[in-house]
Amino acid sequence: MIVAQPTSWYSMPVKPFTTHTVSKLIDHGLLRPGASDRELEAGIDEAIRADVASICIQPHYLRRLIDRLKGTTIRSSTVIGFPHGSHTATTKLHEAHDALAKGCEELDAVINIGKARSGDFSYVEEEVEALVSITHDAEKKIKIIIETCYLSEREKIRLCSICSDLRADWVKTSTGFGSAGASVLDVELLRRHCAPEVEIKASGGIRTLAQVLELHAAGASRIGTSSTLSILAEMQAPQ
């Protein structure tokens, strides 16, 4: 058992973490380009044994993932507009509809990063509104990926406001394919500026238990990582 020591402003009591409570913070990512079917199956096996919160799979393997998760408490998730966010809104909505029709429980959708950096927030808002609407109409959940490494503080705050107004379920820091991943400072910023009911997901470059605990203390309720097994092994190592 490990006692997490929150180091940020985020109001969270010090509490013990078990291997199970840490695993249930994790969205296990299986998004590596070129991953073979055998590698995806092995990754699903590992994540099921770890009993993570969700498994985020490449869209083409979603139906198989959903079949594999029957009888577990693990949620299925996939990506939309991934990883660059520059797909048309029509394409993203088609991807979302297809995933939801297959039974996907959580979508991780990338905003149009270039439009946000251009100050065209009306474009971003319209796209996010459509994605949130189609997801909530299906009674499922959506994480909006804003790719913080490319954005100014002002742009991040504006996107928090948009996602809060539109009732996104999570704002997510990163795809893991940008120039940088999740940081404590970004998670703190997002948590400050999102509505309380909008959760924060930290993703990108998270490979250690210390990072998981620190990002959770900063306000992240989900952690996206492909390093699940090594992180959980740290929980079981002698202290």
NUGU-97014 format. One record per residue: residue number from 1; residue in three letters; z, y, x of N, C-alpha, C in turn. Coordinates in steps of 0.1 Angstrom, whole numbers. Each point is the difference from the previous one (the first is absolute). Layout:
# residues N
+-----+------+-------+-------+-------+-------+-------+-------+-------+-------+-------+
| seq | type |  n.zz |  n.yy |  n.xx | ca.zz | ca.yy | ca.xx |  c.zz |  c.yy |  c.xx |
+-----+------+-------+-------+-------+-------+-------+-------+-------+-------+-------+
| NUM |  ALA |     Z |     Y |     X |     Z |     Y |     X |     Z |     Y |     X |
...
+-----+------+-------+-------+-------+-------+-------+-------+-------+-------+-------+
***
This chain:
# residues 239
+-----+------+-------+-------+-------+-------+-------+-------+-------+-------+-------+
| seq | type |  n.zz |  n.yy |  n.xx | ca.zz | ca.yy | ca.xx |  c.zz |  c.yy |  c.xx |
+-----+------+-------+-------+-------+-------+-------+-------+-------+-------+-------+
|   1 |  MET |     0 |   -12 |     8 |     0 |    12 |    -8 |     0 |    12 |     9 |
|   2 |  ILE |    -8 |    10 |    -4 |    -1 |    13 |     8 |     3 |    11 |    -9 |
|   3 |  VAL |     8 |     9 |     5 |     3 |    12 |    -8 |    -9 |    12 |     5 |
|   4 |  ALA |    -8 |     5 |   -10 |    -9 |    11 |     3 |     8 |    13 |     1 |
|   5 |  GLN |    -4 |     8 |    10 |     7 |    13 |     1 |   -11 |    11 |    -2 |
|   6 |  PRO |    -1 |     5 |   -13 |   -10 |    10 |    -3 |     2 |    12 |    10 |
|   7 |  THR |   -11 |     5 |     5 |     1 |    11 |     9 |    -7 |    13 |    -5 |
|   8 |  SER |    -4 |     0 |   -13 |    -7 |    11 |    -5 |     8 |     7 |   -11 |
|   9 |  TRP |    -6 |    10 |    -6 |     6 |     7 |   -11 |     1 |    -9 |   -13 |
|  10 |  TYR |    -9 |   -10 |    -1 |    -1 |    -7 |   -12 |    13 |    -6 |    -5 |
|  11 |  SER |     3 |     2 |   -12 |    13 |    -4 |    -6 |     0 |   -15 |    -3 |
|  12 |  MET |     4 |    -8 |     9 |     1 |   -14 |    -1 |    12 |    -5 |     7 |
|  13 |  PRO |     9 |    -8 |    -8 |    12 |    -5 |     7 |    -3 |   -10 |    10 |
|  14 |  VAL |     9 |     0 |    10 |     0 |   -11 |    10 |     2 |   -13 |    -6 |
|  15 |  LYS |    -8 |   -10 |     2 |     2 |   -13 |    -7 |    -5 |   -11 |     9 |
|  16 |  PRO |     5 |   -12 |    -2 |    -5 |   -11 |     9 |   -13 |    -5 |    -5 |
|  17 |  PHE |    -8 |    -4 |     9 |   -13 |    -6 |    -3 |     0 |   -15 |     4 |
|  18 |  THR |    -6 |    -8 |    -9 |    -2 |   -14 |     3 |   -14 |    -2 |     3 |
|  19 |  THR |    -4 |   -12 |     5 |   -14 |    -3 |     2 |    -8 |     1 |   -13 |
|  20 |  HIS |     7 |    -4 |   -11 |    -7 |     1 |   -13 |    -2 |    14 |    -5 |
|  21 |  THR |    10 |     9 |     2 |    -2 |    13 |    -5 |   -10 |     8 |     9 |
|  22 |  VAL |    -1 |    -3 |    12 |   -11 |     6 |     9 |   -13 |    -6 |    -4 |
|  23 |  SER |    -2 |   -13 |    -3 |   -13 |    -5 |    -4 |    -5 |     6 |   -13 |
|  24 |  LYS |    10 |     3 |    -9 |    -4 |     6 |   -12 |    -3 |    15 |     1 |
|  25 |  LEU |     0 |     6 |    12 |    -5 |    13 |     2 |   -15 |     0 |     4 |
|  26 |  ILE |    -5 |   -12 |     4 |   -12 |    -1 |     7 |   -12 |    -4 |    -9 |
|  27 |  ASP |   -11 |     8 |     2 |   -13 |    -3 |    -5 |    -7 |    -6 |    12 |
|  28 |  HIS |    -3 |   -13 |     0 |    -6 |    -7 |    11 |   -15 |     2 |     0 |
|  29 |  GLY |    -5 |     7 |    10 |   -14 |     4 |     0 |    -9 |   -11 |     7 |
|  30 |  LEU |   -10 |    -4 |    -7 |   -11 |    -9 |     5 |   -13 |     7 |    -1 |
|  31 |  LEU |    -2 |    10 |     8 |   -11 |     9 |    -2 |    -9 |     1 |    13 |
|  32 |  ARG |     3 |    -8 |    10 |    -7 |     1 |    12 |   -15 |    -4 |    -1 |
|  33 |  PRO |    -9 |     9 |     4 |   -14 |    -3 |    -1 |    -3 |   -13 |     7 |
|  34 |  GLY |    -9 |    -8 |    -6 |    -4 |   -12 |     7 |    10 |   -12 |    -2 |
|  35 |  ALA |    11 |     2 |    -7 |     9 |   -11 |    -2 |    -7 |   -11 |    -8 |
|  36 |  SER |     0 |   -12 |     5 |    -6 |   -12 |    -6 |     8 |    -4 |   -12 |
|  37 |  ASP |    -6 |    -9 |    -8 |     7 |    -5 |   -12 |    12 |    -8 |     5 |
|  38 |  ARG |    -2 |    -7 |    11 |    12 |    -8 |     6 |    11 |     9 |     4 |
|  39 |  GLU |    -4 |    11 |     6 |    11 |    10 |     4 |     7 |     6 |   -12 |
|  40 |  LEU |    -8 |     3 |   -10 |     6 |     6 |   -12 |     9 |   -10 |    -7 |
|  41 |  GLU |    -4 |   -12 |     0 |     9 |   -11 |    -6 |    13 |    -1 |     8 |
|  42 |  ALA |    -1 |     0 |    13 |    12 |    -1 |     8 |     9 |    12 |    -2 |
|  43 |  GLY |    -6 |    12 |    -1 |     8 |    12 |    -3 |     7 |    -1 |   -13 |
|  44 |  ILE |    -7 |    -5 |   -10 |     6 |    -2 |   -14 |    12 |    -9 |     1 |
|  45 |  ASP |    -2 |   -12 |     7 |    10 |   -10 |     2 |    13 |     7 |     6 |
|  46 |  GLU |    -2 |     8 |    11 |    11 |     6 |     7 |     7 |    10 |    -9 |
|  47 |  ALA |    -7 |     8 |    -8 |     6 |    10 |    -9 |     7 |    -7 |   -11 |
|  48 |  ILE |    -5 |   -11 |    -5 |     7 |    -7 |   -11 |    13 |    -6 |     5 |
|  49 |  ARG |     0 |    -5 |    12 |    12 |    -6 |     6 |    10 |    12 |     2 |
|  50 |  ALA |    -4 |    11 |     4 |     9 |    12 |     2 |     4 |     6 |   -13 |
|  51 |  ASP |    -6 |    -3 |   -11 |     3 |     6 |   -13 |     0 |    15 |     0 |
|  52 |  VAL |   -11 |     6 |     4 |    -2 |    14 |     1 |    -1 |     6 |   -14 |
|  53 |  ALA |     0 |    14 |    -1 |    -2 |     7 |   -12 |   -14 |    -2 |    -6 |
|  54 |  SER |   -10 |     2 |     9 |   -14 |    -2 |    -4 |    -8 |    -5 |    12 |
|  55 |  ILE |   -12 |    -5 |    -4 |   -10 |    -3 |    11 |   -12 |     8 |    -4 |
|  56 |  CYS |    -4 |     8 |    10 |   -12 |     9 |    -2 |   -12 |    -6 |     7 |
|  57 |  ILE |   -10 |    -4 |    -8 |   -11 |    -9 |     6 |   -13 |     8 |    -1 |
|  58 |  GLN |   -10 |    -4 |     8 |   -13 |     5 |    -1 |    -5 |    -3 |   -14 |
|  59 |  PRO |    -8 |     9 |    -6 |    -4 |    -1 |   -14 |    -7 |   -13 |    -3 |
|  60 |  HIS |    -9 |    -5 |     9 |    -8 |   -12 |    -3 |     9 |   -12 |    -1 |
|  61 |  TYR |    13 |     0 |     5 |     8 |   -12 |     0 |    11 |     2 |   -11 |
|  62 |  LEU |    -1 |    10 |    -9 |    11 |     3 |    -9 |     2 |   -12 |   -10 |
|  63 |  ARG |   -11 |    -5 |    -6 |     2 |   -10 |   -10 |     7 |   -12 |     6 |
|  64 |  ARG |    -3 |    -4 |    12 |     7 |   -11 |     7 |    15 |     3 |     2 |
|  65 |  LEU |     2 |    12 |     4 |    14 |     4 |     2 |     8 |    -1 |   -13 |
|  66 |  ILE |    -5 |     5 |   -11 |     7 |    -1 |   -12 |     3 |   -14 |    -4 |
|  67 |  ASP |   -10 |    -9 |     2 |     3 |   -14 |    -3 |    11 |    -6 |     9 |
|  68 |  ARG |     0 |     4 |    13 |    10 |    -4 |     9 |    14 |     5 |    -4 |
|  69 |  LEU |     1 |    11 |    -6 |    13 |     6 |    -3 |     6 |    -4 |   -13 |
|  70 |  LYS |    -7 |    -9 |    -7 |     6 |    -5 |   -13 |    13 |    -7 |     3 |
|  71 |  GLY |    10 |     3 |    -8 |    13 |    -7 |     2 |     9 |     7 |    10 |
|  72 |  THR |    -5 |    11 |     6 |     9 |     8 |    10 |     4 |    13 |    -6 |
|  73 |  THR |     8 |     7 |     7 |     4 |    14 |    -5 |    -8 |    10 |     8 |
|  74 |  ILE |    -9 |    -4 |     8 |    -8 |     9 |     8 |   -11 |     6 |    -8 |
|  75 |  ARG |    -2 |    13 |     1 |   -10 |     7 |    -7 |   -14 |     1 |     8 |
|  76 |  SER |   -11 |    -1 |    -7 |   -13 |     1 |     6 |    -4 |    14 |     1 |
|  77 |  SER |    -6 |     4 |    11 |    -6 |    13 |     2 |   -12 |     0 |     8 |
|  78 |  THR |    -9 |    10 |    -2 |   -12 |     1 |     8 |    -3 |    15 |     2 |
|  79 |  VAL |   -10 |     3 |     7 |    -4 |    14 |     4 |   -12 |     5 |    -7 |
|  80 |  ILE |     0 |    13 |    -2 |   -11 |     7 |    -7 |    -5 |    12 |     9 |
|  81 |  GLY |   -13 |     1 |     2 |    -5 |    11 |     8 |     5 |    -1 |    14 |
|  82 |  PHE |     1 |   -12 |     5 |     7 |    -3 |    13 |   -10 |    -2 |    11 |
|  83 |  PRO |     2 |     5 |    12 |    12 |     8 |     4 |    -2 |    15 |     1 |
|  84 |  HIS |   -13 |     4 |    -2 |    -3 |    14 |     3 |     2 |    10 |   -12 |
|  85 |  GLY |    -1 |    -6 |   -12 |     2 |     9 |   -12 |   -12 |     8 |    -4 |
|  86 |  SER |   -11 |    -3 |     7 |   -12 |     9 |    -3 |    -9 |    -6 |   -10 |
|  87 |  HIS |     3 |   -12 |    -6 |    -8 |    -5 |   -11 |     0 |    10 |   -12 |
|  88 |  THR |   -11 |    -1 |    -8 |     0 |     9 |   -12 |    11 |    -5 |    -9 |
|  89 |  ALA |     4 |    10 |    -9 |    10 |    -3 |   -10 |    -4 |   -12 |    -9 |
|  90 |  THR |   -13 |     0 |    -3 |    -6 |   -11 |    -8 |     2 |   -13 |     6 |
|  91 |  THR |    -2 |    -1 |    13 |     1 |   -12 |     8 |    15 |    -5 |     0 |
|  92 |  LYS |     9 |    10 |     2 |    14 |    -4 |     0 |     5 |    -5 |   -13 |
|  93 |  LEU |    -5 |     7 |   -11 |     4 |    -5 |   -13 |    -5 |   -14 |    -3 |
|  94 |  HIS |   -12 |    -3 |     5 |    -6 |   -13 |    -2 |     9 |   -10 |     7 |
|  95 |  GLU |     3 |     3 |    13 |     9 |    -9 |     8 |    13 |    -2 |    -8 |
|  96 |  ALA |     6 |    11 |    -5 |    13 |    -1 |    -7 |    -1 |    -9 |   -12 |
|  97 |  HIS |   -11 |     2 |    -8 |    -2 |    -7 |   -12 |    -2 |   -15 |     3 |
|  98 |  ASP |    -7 |    -3 |    10 |    -3 |   -14 |     4 |    13 |    -7 |     4 |
|  99 |  ALA |     9 |     7 |     8 |    12 |    -5 |     5 |    10 |    -3 |   -12 |
| 100 |  LEU |     1 |    10 |    -9 |     9 |    -1 |   -11 |    -5 |   -11 |    -9 |
| 101 |  ALA |   -13 |    -2 |    -2 |    -5 |   -10 |    -9 |     3 |   -14 |     6 |
| 102 |  LYS |     1 |    -1 |    13 |     4 |   -13 |     6 |    15 |    -3 |    -2 |
| 103 |  GLY |     8 |    11 |    -3 |    14 |    -2 |    -2 |     9 |     6 |    11 |
| 104 |  CYS |    -6 |     8 |     9 |     7 |     6 |    11 |    11 |     9 |    -6 |
| 105 |  GLU |    12 |    -1 |     7 |    12 |     7 |    -5 |     2 |    14 |     6 |
| 106 |  GLU |    -5 |     2 |    12 |     2 |    13 |     7 |   -13 |     4 |     7 |
| 107 |  LEU |    -4 |    12 |    -1 |   -12 |     5 |     7 |     5 |    10 |    11 |
| 108 |  ASP |    -7 |     0 |    12 |     3 |     9 |    10 |   -13 |     8 |     2 |
| 109 |  ALA |    -1 |    12 |    -5 |   -13 |     8 |    -1 |     1 |    12 |    10 |
| 110 |  VAL |   -11 |     1 |     8 |    -1 |    11 |     9 |    -6 |    12 |    -6 |
| 111 |  ILE |     6 |    12 |     1 |    -6 |    12 |    -5 |   -13 |     4 |     9 |
| 112 |  ASN |    -8 |     9 |    -5 |   -10 |     6 |     8 |     6 |    10 |    10 |
| 113 |  ILE |     2 |    -5 |    12 |     8 |     8 |    10 |    -8 |    13 |     3 |
| 114 |  GLY |   -13 |    -2 |     2 |    -8 |    12 |     3 |     1 |    11 |   -10 |
| 115 |  LYS |     0 |    -4 |   -13 |     1 |    10 |   -11 |    14 |     7 |     1 |
| 116 |  ALA |    10 |    -8 |     3 |    13 |     7 |     1 |     1 |    10 |    12 |
| 117 |  ARG |    -6 |    -4 |    11 |    -1 |     9 |    12 |    -9 |    12 |    -3 |
| 118 |  SER |    -9 |    -2 |    -9 |    -9 |    12 |    -3 |     6 |     9 |   -11 |
| 119 |  GLY |    12 |    -4 |    -5 |     7 |     8 |   -10 |    -5 |    -2 |   -14 |
| 120 |  ASP |    -9 |   -10 |    -2 |    -5 |    -3 |   -13 |    10 |    -9 |    -7 |
| 121 |  PHE |    11 |     5 |    -4 |    11 |    -8 |    -6 |    -4 |    -4 |   -14 |
| 122 |  SER |    -8 |     8 |    -7 |    -5 |    -4 |   -13 |    -7 |   -13 |     0 |
| 123 |  TYR |    -8 |    -2 |    10 |    -8 |   -13 |     1 |    10 |   -11 |     2 |
| 124 |  VAL |    10 |     2 |     9 |    10 |   -11 |     3 |     8 |    -2 |   -13 |
| 125 |  GLU |     4 |    10 |    -7 |     8 |    -1 |   -12 |    -7 |    -8 |   -10 |
| 126 |  GLU |   -13 |     3 |    -2 |    -8 |    -7 |   -11 |    -1 |   -15 |     4 |
| 127 |  GLU |    -3 |    -3 |    13 |    -1 |   -14 |     4 |    13 |    -7 |    -2 |
| 128 |  VAL |    11 |     6 |     5 |    13 |    -7 |    -1 |     4 |    -2 |   -15 |
| 129 |  GLU |    -3 |    10 |    -8 |     3 |    -1 |   -15 |    -7 |   -12 |    -6 |
| 130 |  ALA |   -13 |    -2 |     4 |    -7 |   -11 |    -6 |     5 |   -13 |     5 |
| 131 |  LEU |     4 |    -1 |    12 |     5 |   -13 |     6 |    14 |    -3 |    -6 |
| 132 |  VAL |     8 |    10 |    -1 |    14 |    -2 |    -6 |    -2 |    -5 |   -14 |
| 133 |  SER |    -9 |     7 |    -8 |    -2 |    -3 |   -14 |    -4 |   -14 |    -2 |
| 134 |  ILE |   -11 |    -5 |     7 |    -5 |   -13 |    -2 |    11 |   -11 |     4 |
| 135 |  THR |     8 |     4 |    10 |    10 |   -10 |     5 |    12 |    -1 |   -11 |
| 136 |  HIS |     4 |    12 |    -4 |    11 |     0 |   -10 |    -4 |    -6 |   -13 |
| 137 |  ASP |   -13 |     3 |    -4 |    -5 |    -6 |   -13 |     1 |   -15 |     1 |
| 138 |  ALA |    -1 |    -6 |    12 |     1 |   -14 |     2 |    14 |    -5 |     2 |
| 139 |  GLU |    10 |    10 |     0 |    14 |    -3 |     2 |     3 |    -5 |    14 |
| 140 |  LYS |    -8 |     5 |     9 |     2 |    -4 |    14 |     4 |    13 |     8 |
| 141 |  LYS |     2 |    -2 |    13 |     5 |    11 |     8 |   -10 |     4 |    11 |
| 142 |  ILE |     1 |    13 |     5 |   -10 |     4 |    10 |     7 |     9 |    11 |
| 143 |  LYS |    -4 |    -3 |    12 |     5 |     8 |    11 |   -12 |     9 |     5 |
| 144 |  ILE |     2 |    13 |     2 |   -10 |     9 |     4 |     2 |     2 |    15 |
| 145 |  ILE |   -10 |    -4 |     8 |     0 |     2 |    14 |    -5 |    13 |     4 |
| 146 |  ILE |     7 |     8 |     7 |    -4 |    14 |     3 |    -4 |     1 |    15 |
| 147 |  GLU |     2 |   -10 |     8 |    -3 |     0 |    15 |     5 |    13 |     7 |
| 148 |  THR |    13 |     0 |     1 |     8 |    12 |     5 |    -5 |     5 |    14 |
| 149 |  CYS |    -5 |    -9 |     8 |    -3 |     4 |    14 |   -11 |    10 |     0 |
| 150 |  TYR |    -8 |     2 |   -10 |   -11 |     9 |     0 |     3 |    13 |    -8 |
| 151 |  LEU |    12 |     1 |    -5 |     3 |    11 |    -9 |    10 |    10 |     6 |
| 152 |  SER |    -1 |    13 |    -5 |    10 |    10 |     4 |    12 |    -2 |   -10 |
| 153 |  GLU |    11 |     6 |     4 |    12 |    -1 |    -9 |    -3 |     6 |   -14 |
| 154 |  ARG |    -7 |    11 |     0 |    -4 |     6 |   -13 |    -8 |   -10 |    -8 |
| 155 |  GLU |    -9 |    -7 |     6 |    -9 |    -9 |    -8 |     9 |   -12 |    -5 |
| 156 |  LYS |     9 |    -5 |     9 |     8 |   -11 |    -5 |     9 |     4 |   -12 |
| 157 |  ILE |     5 |    12 |     1 |     9 |     5 |   -11 |    -8 |     1 |   -13 |
| 158 |  ARG |   -12 |     6 |     1 |    -9 |     1 |   -12 |    -3 |   -14 |    -6 |
| 159 |  LEU |    -3 |    -9 |     8 |    -3 |   -14 |    -5 |    12 |    -6 |    -6 |
| 160 |  CYS |    12 |     3 |     5 |    13 |    -5 |    -6 |     1 |     6 |   -14 |
| 161 |  SER |    -4 |    12 |    -2 |     1 |     7 |   -13 |   -10 |    -6 |   -10 |
| 162 |  ILE |   -12 |    -3 |     5 |   -10 |    -6 |    -8 |     4 |   -14 |    -5 |
| 163 |  CYS |     5 |    -8 |    10 |     4 |   -14 |    -3 |    12 |     0 |   -10 |
| 164 |  SER |     9 |    10 |     2 |    11 |     0 |    -9 |    -4 |     4 |   -14 |
| 165 |  ASP |    -9 |    10 |    -1 |    -4 |     5 |   -13 |    -8 |   -11 |    -8 |
| 166 |  LEU |    -7 |    -9 |     8 |    -8 |   -10 |    -6 |     8 |   -13 |    -1 |
| 167 |  ARG |    12 |    -1 |     4 |     9 |   -12 |    -1 |    -5 |   -12 |     7 |
| 168 |  ALA |    -5 |     2 |    12 |    -3 |   -11 |     9 |    13 |    -7 |     3 |
| 169 |  ASP |    -1 |   -13 |     2 |    12 |    -8 |     2 |     5 |     1 |    14 |
| 170 |  TRP |    -9 |     1 |    10 |     4 |     3 |    14 |    -9 |    10 |     6 |
| 171 |  VAL |     4 |     7 |    10 |    -8 |     7 |    10 |     2 |    -8 |    13 |
| 172 |  LYS |   -11 |    -3 |     6 |     0 |    -9 |    12 |    -5 |     8 |    12 |
| 173 |  THR |     6 |    -1 |    11 |    -3 |     8 |    12 |   -14 |    -3 |     5 |
| 174 |  SER |    -4 |   -12 |     2 |   -11 |    -3 |     9 |    -7 |   -13 |    -4 |
| 175 |  THR |   -12 |    -2 |     5 |    -7 |   -12 |    -2 |     3 |   -10 |    11 |
| 176 |  GLY |     4 |     5 |    12 |     2 |    -8 |    12 |   -13 |     0 |     8 |
| 177 |  PHE |   -10 |     7 |    -5 |   -13 |     0 |     7 |    -3 |    15 |     5 |
| 178 |  GLY |     9 |     9 |    -2 |    -2 |    14 |     4 |     4 |     2 |    14 |
| 179 |  SER |     1 |    12 |     5 |     4 |     3 |    13 |    15 |    -1 |     3 |
| 180 |  ALA |     8 |    -1 |   -10 |    14 |    -3 |     1 |     5 |    -6 |   -13 |
| 181 |  GLY |    12 |    -6 |     1 |     6 |    -6 |   -12 |    11 |     8 |    -5 |
| 182 |  ALA |    10 |    -8 |    -6 |    11 |     6 |    -6 |    10 |     6 |    10 |
| 183 |  SER |     6 |    12 |    -4 |    11 |     6 |     8 |    11 |     3 |    -9 |
| 184 |  VAL |    12 |     1 |     6 |    12 |     3 |    -8 |    -1 |    14 |    -5 |
| 185 |  LEU |    -6 |     9 |     7 |    -1 |    14 |    -4 |    -9 |     1 |   -12 |
| 186 |  ASP |   -11 |    -8 |     0 |    -9 |     1 |   -12 |     6 |    -7 |   -12 |
| 187 |  VAL |     8 |   -11 |     2 |     6 |    -6 |   -12 |    11 |    10 |    -6 |
| 188 |  GLU |     7 |     6 |     9 |    10 |    10 |    -5 |    -7 |    12 |    -8 |
| 189 |  LEU |   -11 |     4 |     6 |    -8 |    11 |    -7 |    -5 |    -4 |   -14 |
| 190 |  LEU |    -6 |   -12 |     0 |    -5 |    -5 |   -13 |    12 |    -2 |   -10 |
| 191 |  ARG |    11 |    -5 |     5 |    11 |    -3 |    -9 |     6 |    14 |    -6 |
| 192 |  ARG |     0 |    10 |     9 |     5 |    13 |    -5 |    -9 |     6 |   -11 |
| 193 |  HIS |   -13 |    -2 |     1 |   -10 |     7 |    -8 |    -6 |    -8 |   -11 |
| 194 |  CYS |     3 |   -13 |    -1 |    -4 |    -8 |   -12 |    11 |     0 |   -10 |
| 195 |  ALA |    -4 |    -2 |   -13 |    10 |    -1 |   -10 |     8 |   -13 |     2 |
| 196 |  PRO |    13 |     0 |    -5 |     9 |   -11 |     3 |    -6 |   -13 |    -4 |
| 197 |  GLU |    -8 |     0 |   -11 |    -5 |   -13 |    -5 |   -12 |    -5 |     8 |
| 198 |  VAL |    -5 |     8 |     9 |   -12 |    -4 |     8 |     6 |    -6 |    13 |
| 199 |  GLU |    -2 |   -12 |     3 |     5 |    -6 |    12 |    -9 |     2 |    12 |
| 200 |  ILE |     5 |    -3 |    12 |    -7 |     2 |    12 |    -2 |   -13 |     7 |
| 201 |  LYS |   -12 |    -2 |     4 |    -3 |   -12 |     9 |    -4 |     4 |    14 |
| 202 |  ALA |     6 |    -5 |     9 |    -3 |     2 |    14 |    -9 |   -11 |     6 |
| 203 |  SER |   -11 |     3 |     6 |    -9 |   -10 |     5 |    -7 |     5 |    13 |
| 204 |  GLY |    -3 |    -9 |     8 |    -8 |     3 |    12 |     9 |     1 |    13 |
| 205 |  GLY |    -2 |   -10 |     9 |     7 |    -1 |    12 |    14 |    -4 |     0 |
| 206 |  ILE |     4 |    -6 |   -11 |    14 |    -5 |    -2 |     1 |   -14 |     5 |
| 207 |  ARG |     8 |    -2 |    11 |     0 |   -13 |     6 |    14 |    -5 |     3 |
| 208 |  THR |    10 |     8 |    -2 |    14 |    -4 |     4 |     9 |     2 |   -12 |
| 209 |  LEU |    12 |    -7 |     1 |    10 |     1 |   -10 |     6 |    14 |     0 |
| 210 |  ALA |     1 |     6 |    12 |     6 |    14 |     1 |    -9 |     9 |    -7 |
| 211 |  GLN |   -13 |    -1 |     1 |    -9 |     9 |    -8 |     2 |    -2 |   -15 |
| 212 |  VAL |     1 |   -12 |    -4 |     1 |    -3 |   -15 |    13 |     7 |    -5 |
| 213 |  LEU |    11 |    -2 |     7 |    13 |     6 |    -5 |     0 |    15 |     1 |
| 214 |  GLU |    -6 |     5 |    10 |    -1 |    15 |     1 |    -9 |     6 |   -10 |
| 215 |  LEU |   -11 |    -6 |    -3 |    -9 |     5 |   -10 |     6 |    -1 |   -14 |
| 216 |  HIS |     7 |   -11 |    -2 |     6 |    -2 |   -13 |    11 |    11 |    -2 |
| 217 |  ALA |     8 |     2 |    11 |    10 |    10 |    -1 |    -6 |    14 |    -3 |
| 218 |  ALA |   -12 |     2 |     5 |    -6 |    13 |    -2 |    -6 |     2 |   -14 |
| 219 |  GLY |    -1 |   -11 |    -8 |    -4 |     1 |   -14 |   -11 |   -10 |    -4 |
| 220 |  ALA |    -4 |    -9 |     9 |   -11 |    -9 |    -4 |     6 |   -12 |    -7 |
| 221 |  SER |    -5 |    -3 |   -12 |     4 |   -12 |    -8 |    -8 |   -12 |     3 |
| 222 |  ARG |   -12 |     2 |     6 |    -9 |   -11 |     4 |    -4 |     3 |    14 |
| 223 |  ILE |    -2 |   -11 |     8 |    -5 |     0 |    14 |   -13 |    -9 |     1 |
| 224 |  GLY |   -11 |     6 |     3 |   -12 |    -7 |     3 |    -1 |    -5 |    14 |
| 225 |  THR |    -1 |   -13 |     2 |    -1 |    -5 |    14 |    -7 |   -13 |     0 |
| 226 |  SER |    -6 |    -4 |    11 |    -5 |   -13 |     3 |    10 |    -8 |     9 |
| 227 |  SER |    11 |     7 |     4 |     9 |    -6 |    10 |    12 |    -6 |    -7 |
| 228 |  THR |    -2 |    -5 |   -12 |    12 |    -4 |    -8 |     8 |   -11 |     7 |
| 229 |  LEU |    -6 |   -10 |     6 |     8 |   -11 |     6 |     8 |     5 |    12 |
| 230 |  SER |    -6 |     8 |     8 |     8 |     4 |    12 |    11 |    10 |    -4 |
| 231 |  ILE |    -2 |     8 |   -11 |    11 |     9 |    -5 |    11 |    -9 |    -5 |
| 232 |  LEU |    -3 |    -9 |    -8 |    11 |    -9 |    -6 |     6 |    -8 |    10 |
| 233 |  ALA |    -7 |    -4 |    11 |     6 |    -8 |    10 |    11 |     9 |     7 |
| 234 |  GLU |    -2 |    13 |     1 |    11 |     9 |     6 |    12 |    -1 |    -9 |
| 235 |  MET |    -1 |    -1 |   -13 |    12 |    -1 |    -8 |     8 |   -13 |     3 |
| 236 |  GLN |    -7 |   -10 |     4 |     7 |   -13 |     3 |     5 |    -2 |    14 |
| 237 |  ALA |    -4 |    10 |     9 |     4 |    -1 |    14 |    15 |     3 |     1 |
| 238 |  PRO |     7 |    -5 |    10 |    14 |     3 |     2 |     1 |    15 |     3 |
| 239 |  GLN |    11 |     6 |    -6 |     2 |    14 |     2 |    10 |     2 |    11 |
+-----+------+-------+-------+-------+-------+-------+-------+-------+-------+-------+
***
